[in-house]
Structures are given as C-alpha cells and as structure tokens.
C-alpha cells in the first residue's frame, strides 16, 4: 500500500511543479496583488530564516501556485481516503 500512496503523492508533487511553473506568469498578469503578497512572504521567510531563497516574480508566482495546488491536493486526498 505505501507504494500506491507514495506514487500518487510523487505524481502530484511533480504535477504541481510543472503546472506552477507554467501558470506563474499568468499570476502576475491577472492577479498582481497575489504576486505581491507572495513576494512579501518570500522576503519575510528569507529575513527570518536567512535562507538563500531567490526573490523574483517568477519564483514567487511558482511558489504560490504550487502551495495552492498542494493544499487542494491534500484536501481532496484526505476526503477521498478518510471522508
């Protein structure tokens, strides 16, 4: 059973990476305030942790889309598995 659940999580992680990279440019075109919020969040994380996270519009948009898709995937997976 771990291979089946691990495989679905691996596929979803890869899919969110690809989709996040492709959709991030549209984030800045259609929802600039969300892009600005994601940039601000990256700056805060970078200043608090000291991590060498790139602060760019492309990365911020990708990260926001990836986190959103991962959250939705987690909710759908949990409801499908336990609901």
MIZABA-366222 format. One line per 5 residues: number of its first residue (from 0); their letters; for each residue y, z, x of C-alpha. Coordinates in steps of 0.5 Angstrom, whole numbers, plus 500, padded with zeros to 3 digits. Example, Ala and Ser with C-alpha at 12.3 -4.5 7.8 and 13.67 -1.06 7.14 Angstrom:
0 = AS = 491 516 525 ~ 498 514 527;
//
This chain:
0 = XXXXX = 500 500 500 ~ 505 501 506 ~ 505 494 508 ~ 507 492 501 ~ 513 496 500;
5 = XXXXX = 515 495 507 ~ 514 488 507 ~ 519 488 500 ~ 524 492 504 ~ 524 488 510;
10 = XXXXX = 525 482 506 ~ 530 485 502 ~ 534 487 509 ~ 533 480 511 ~ 536 477 505;
15 = XXXXX = 542 482 505 ~ 544 480 512 ~ 543 472 510 ~ 547 473 504 ~ 552 478 506;
20 = XXXXX = 554 473 512 ~ 555 467 507 ~ 558 471 502 ~ 563 475 506 ~ 568 469 507;
25 = XXXXX = 569 469 499 ~ 570 476 499 ~ 577 475 503 ~ 579 469 498 ~ 577 472 491;
30 = XXXXX = 578 480 493 ~ 583 481 498 ~ 583 489 496 ~ 576 490 497 ~ 576 487 504;
35 = XXXXX = 582 491 506 ~ 578 497 504 ~ 572 495 508 ~ 577 494 514 ~ 580 501 513;
40 = XXXXX = 573 504 512 ~ 570 501 519 ~ 577 504 522 ~ 575 511 520 ~ 568 510 522;
45 = XXXXX = 570 508 528 ~ 575 513 530 ~ 571 519 527 ~ 564 517 531 ~ 567 513 537;
50 = XXXXX = 562 507 536 ~ 564 500 538 ~ 564 497 531 ~ 568 490 531 ~ 574 491 527;
55 = XXXXX = 574 484 524 ~ 575 481 517 ~ 568 477 518 ~ 564 483 520 ~ 568 488 514;
60 = XXXXX = 566 483 509 ~ 559 482 511 ~ 558 490 511 ~ 561 491 504 ~ 556 485 501;
65 = XXXXX = 550 488 505 ~ 551 495 503 ~ 553 493 496 ~ 546 489 495 ~ 542 494 499;
70 = XXXXX = 545 499 494 ~ 543 495 488 ~ 536 493 491 ~ 535 501 492 ~ 536 502 485;
75 = XXXXX = 532 496 482 ~ 526 498 486 ~ 527 505 484 ~ 527 504 477 ~ 521 499 478;
80 = XXX = 517 503 481 ~ 519 510 478 ~ 522 508 472;
//
